[in-house]
Amino acid sequence: VTPPILAVSAPTTVNSASVTVKGEAKDDKQVRDVFISVWNRDAKMPARKVFYLRNEADPKKVSFSAEVPLWPGSNLIQIFARETNEVQSLQTLVVRRAEAPMANARPR
């Protein structure tokens, strides 16, 4: 038994309140679903599921794109691809939400 192969991409630093996470999961038997959770220790925000996609097209492959909310600082994003409840892949990304520069700030 082998878990799905998961390929994911996202920028590592952004100045916005969310980031787009794109990816694809493949398996020789099936990819049942994909879900994403995010948490930020600095913001004292516990992990929460922010995306779920049930695979209803090609049973061996699923592509996805998700807008994941971010909090200031380092955000841990975990992407799961499941064949079954017991067989799954996990990829972890760390995306830093930088503070946006103030629009009216003047250098001194």
C-alpha positions in Angstrom: 0.0 0.0 0.0 1.4 3.4 -1.0 -0.1 6.8 -0.2 -1.0 9.3 -2.9 1.8 11.3 -4.4 1.2 15.0 -3.5 2.7 18.0 -5.3 1.9 21.4 -3.8 3.1 25.0 -4.4 2.6 28.3 -2.7 4.8 31.4 -2.1 6.7 31.4 1.2 6.0 35.1 2.1 3.0 37.3 1.3 1.7 40.7 2.3 -2.0 39.6 2.1 -4.6 38.0 4.4 -4.6 34.8 2.3 -2.4 32.7 0.0 -3.3 30.5 -3.0 -2.2 26.9 -2.6 -2.2 24.9 -5.8 -1.5 21.2 -6.1 -2.2 17.8 -7.5 -2.6 14.4 -5.9 -2.1 11.1 -7.8 -2.4 7.5 -6.8 -2.3 4.1 -8.5 -5.6 3.1 -6.8 -7.6 6.1 -5.9 -7.4 9.6 -4.4 -10.6 10.0 -2.3 -10.2 13.6 -1.2 -7.9 16.5 -0.4 -8.2 18.8 2.6 -6.1 21.7 4.0 -5.7 22.9 7.5 -3.8 26.0 8.8 -2.6 27.2 12.2 -0.6 30.0 13.6 1.0 29.6 17.0 1.9 33.3 17.4 -1.7 34.3 16.9 -2.8 31.6 19.3 -5.0 30.2 16.6 -5.5 26.4 16.8 -5.4 24.3 13.6 -8.6 24.5 11.6 -9.7 23.0 8.3 -10.1 25.6 5.6 -10.5 23.6 2.4 -12.0 20.3 1.4 -12.4 18.7 -2.0 -14.0 15.3 -2.6 -12.6 13.7 -5.8 -15.6 13.1 -8.1 -13.8 13.1 -11.5 -10.7 11.0 -12.3 -10.5 8.5 -9.3 -6.7 8.3 -9.6 -5.9 12.1 -9.8 -7.2 15.3 -8.4 -6.0 18.9 -9.0 -6.9 21.7 -6.6 -6.5 25.4 -5.9 -7.5 26.9 -2.5 -7.4 30.4 -0.9 -6.0 29.8 2.6 -6.5 32.5 5.2 -3.3 33.7 7.0 -2.6 35.5 10.2 0.5 37.8 10.8 3.7 35.8 11.3 4.4 32.2 10.4 1.4 30.1 9.3 1.7 26.3 9.1 -0.3 24.9 6.2 -0.9 21.2 6.0 -2.2 19.5 2.9 -3.6 16.0 3.1 -4.5 13.7 0.2 -6.3 10.5 1.3 -6.7 7.1 -0.4 -8.5 5.8 2.7 -8.7 7.0 6.3 -5.6 4.9 7.1 -3.6 5.7 3.9 -2.8 9.3 3.3 -0.1 11.8 2.3 0.8 15.0 4.1 2.8 18.0 2.9 3.5 20.9 5.2 4.2 24.5 4.0 5.2 27.4 6.1 4.0 30.8 4.7 4.9 34.0 6.4 2.4 36.8 6.3 4.5 40.0 6.4 3.0 43.2 7.7 2.0 45.3 4.8 3.8 48.7 4.7 1.6 51.6 5.8 0.4 53.6 2.8 0.7 57.0 4.4 4.0 56.4 6.3 6.8 58.8 5.5 10.5 58.0 6.0 12.1 60.2 8.7 
